[in-house]
Amino acid sequence: MTFYDFFMEPFERLGLGILRKNLVKQARGSVLEIGAGTGLNLPYYRWDQISSLVMIDKELNRKALDKKIKDIPAGELSLREVNVMELPFEDESFDTVLFTLVFCSVGDVDKGLREVKRVLKKDGKMLFIEHVRPEKEPLGKTFDLLTPFWKRIASGCHLNRETHKHFERLGFEIRLEKKIFSRIFIGGTGRIKDTYQTTE
């Protein structure tokens, strides 16, 4: 088990794992997962409804991922070292774009989400889990105070980002499925606004 998996295990057991499972199982068709990490999402994919899965990260944890992908059928999954702000894929390439706990550490959130929107098919679905600034005080202000220190020790992770507000501003229609741990973690689905009302 990696340090990250060890650190996340209590959150996974207390609700994050259920949220993760419920979202990842919705992935269909050609899938792009941004922020492959240690492969925590892999057990929850339903391979009978996926034609291909591309997992990307700025720097892949090959050792952790290799242990988790050994039983996946050859040809259905590929790994690439890619920055979400510069996705090397054609417009409207994917039916599903999924990311979990990624945009807290992206250098330019808007630029990254514009790339997500570009490569997602017009009738495609975005699936996400993010941690965000708590709505309640004084917890929110505490996260503001901790963020400068946390960024230095956690690869640029911002504890106080409000990523869900970026979604709405950049043209995604969002449905939040759950908010957990004092609304620190949020999870849900999104579609590009002008197609949302005409798709399931």
C-alpha positions in Angstrom: 0.0 0.0 0.0 1.3 3.4 -0.9 1.4 6.3 1.6 -1.4 8.0 -0.4 -3.6 4.9 -0.2 -2.8 4.6 3.5 -3.7 8.3 4.1 -6.9 8.0 2.2 -8.1 4.7 3.7 -10.1 6.3 6.6 -11.9 8.6 4.2 -12.6 5.7 1.9 -14.1 3.6 4.7 -16.2 6.4 6.0 -18.1 7.3 2.8 -15.6 8.4 0.1 -15.3 4.8 -1.2 -19.0 4.4 -1.7 -19.2 7.8 -3.5 -16.2 6.7 -5.6 -17.8 3.4 -6.5 -21.2 4.9 -7.4 -19.6 7.4 -9.8 -17.0 5.3 -11.5 -19.5 2.6 -12.3 -21.3 5.2 -14.5 -18.3 5.4 -16.9 -19.2 4.3 -20.4 -17.8 4.1 -23.9 -14.4 5.7 -24.4 -13.2 6.9 -21.0 -10.5 9.4 -20.0 -9.4 9.3 -16.4 -7.4 12.4 -15.4 -5.1 12.0 -12.4 -4.5 8.2 -12.4 -2.8 8.4 -9.1 -2.4 5.0 -7.5 -5.3 3.5 -9.4 -8.0 3.7 -6.6 -10.7 4.0 -9.2 -9.8 0.8 -11.1 -11.8 -1.7 -9.1 -15.0 0.1 -9.8 -15.1 0.3 -13.6 -17.6 -1.9 -15.3 -15.6 -3.3 -18.2 -18.6 -4.6 -20.0 -19.7 -1.0 -20.7 -16.3 0.5 -21.5 -14.7 0.3 -24.9 -11.4 1.9 -23.9 -9.8 3.6 -20.9 -7.0 6.1 -21.0 -5.5 7.0 -17.7 -3.3 10.0 -17.5 -1.2 11.8 -14.9 1.6 14.4 -14.9 3.8 11.7 -13.4 2.5 8.1 -13.3 3.0 5.9 -10.3 3.9 2.9 -12.4 4.7 0.6 -9.5 1.3 1.1 -7.8 -0.6 1.0 -11.1 1.1 -2.1 -12.4 -0.2 -4.1 -9.4 -3.8 -3.0 -10.1 -4.0 -3.4 -13.8 -2.5 -6.9 -14.2 -5.9 -8.5 -14.5 -7.4 -6.0 -16.9 -7.8 -7.4 -20.5 -5.0 -6.3 -22.8 -5.9 -3.4 -25.2 -8.6 -1.9 -23.0 -6.4 0.3 -21.0 -3.5 2.7 -21.7 -1.4 4.9 -19.5 0.1 8.2 -20.5 2.0 11.0 -18.8 0.0 14.1 -19.7 -0.8 17.4 -18.1 -4.5 18.1 -18.0 -3.9 21.7 -19.2 -2.5 20.4 -22.5 -4.4 17.3 -23.5 -3.0 15.6 -26.6 -6.4 14.4 -27.8 -8.8 15.5 -30.6 -11.9 17.5 -29.9 -14.8 15.3 -28.7 -12.7 12.2 -28.2 -14.4 10.7 -25.1 -17.8 9.6 -24.0 -16.8 10.0 -20.3 -14.2 12.1 -18.6 -13.5 11.2 -14.9 -11.4 12.7 -12.3 -11.2 12.3 -8.5 -9.3 14.7 -6.2 -7.4 16.2 -9.1 -8.2 19.9 -9.6 -7.0 20.9 -6.1 -3.5 20.8 -7.5 -3.9 21.9 -11.1 -1.9 25.0 -11.9 -4.7 26.7 -13.9 -8.1 25.2 -13.1 -9.9 27.1 -15.9 -7.4 26.0 -18.5 -7.6 22.4 -17.4 -11.4 22.4 -17.4 -11.5 24.0 -20.8 -9.5 21.0 -22.0 -11.9 18.6 -20.4 -14.8 20.3 -22.1 -12.9 20.2 -25.5 -12.2 16.5 -25.5 -15.6 15.5 -24.0 -18.3 14.6 -26.6 -21.2 17.0 -26.7 -23.5 14.3 -25.3 -20.8 12.9 -23.0 -20.6 12.9 -19.2 -18.1 14.2 -16.7 -17.8 12.3 -13.4 -15.9 13.9 -10.5 -15.0 13.9 -6.9 -13.2 17.0 -5.5 -12.4 18.4 -2.1 -13.4 22.0 -1.7 -13.4 24.8 0.8 -15.9 23.9 3.6 -19.1 26.0 3.5 -19.3 26.3 7.3 -17.2 28.6 9.4 -14.9 28.6 11.2 -13.8 25.5 9.2 -13.6 27.4 5.9 -11.3 30.0 7.4 -9.2 27.3 9.0 -8.7 25.8 5.5 -7.7 29.2 4.2 -5.0 29.5 6.9 -3.7 25.9 6.3 -3.5 26.1 2.5 -0.1 27.9 2.1 1.6 25.4 4.3 -0.3 22.4 2.9 0.6 23.4 -0.7 4.3 23.1 0.1 4.0 19.6 1.5 1.3 18.2 -0.7 2.4 18.9 -4.3 0.5 22.2 -4.7 -2.8 20.9 -3.3 -5.2 23.8 -2.3 -7.4 23.0 0.6 -9.7 26.0 -0.1 -10.5 25.8 -3.8 -14.1 26.0 -4.9 -13.8 23.9 -8.0 -17.5 23.4 -8.4 -17.9 27.2 -9.1 -15.3 26.8 -11.9 -17.5 24.0 -13.5 -20.5 26.3 -13.7 -18.6 29.3 -15.0 -17.1 27.3 -17.8 -20.3 25.9 -19.2 -21.0 22.6 -17.3 -24.3 21.7 -15.9 -23.6 20.0 -12.6 -25.6 17.5 -10.5 -24.1 17.0 -7.1 -24.7 13.4 -5.9 -23.2 13.8 -2.4 -21.4 16.1 0.0 -19.5 14.4 2.8 -17.3 15.2 5.7 -18.8 18.6 6.5 -19.1 19.2 2.7 -15.3 19.0 2.2 -15.7 16.3 -0.4 -18.2 16.7 -3.2 -19.1 14.3 -6.0 -21.3 14.4 -9.0 -21.8 14.4 -12.7 -21.7 17.1 -15.3 -22.6 17.7 -19.0 -22.0 20.5 -21.3 -24.9 22.9 -20.7 -26.5 23.1 -24.2 -26.9 19.3 -24.4 -27.8 18.5 -20.8 -31.5 18.8 -21.2 -31.7 16.4 -24.1 -29.7 13.6 -22.7 -30.3 11.2 -19.8 
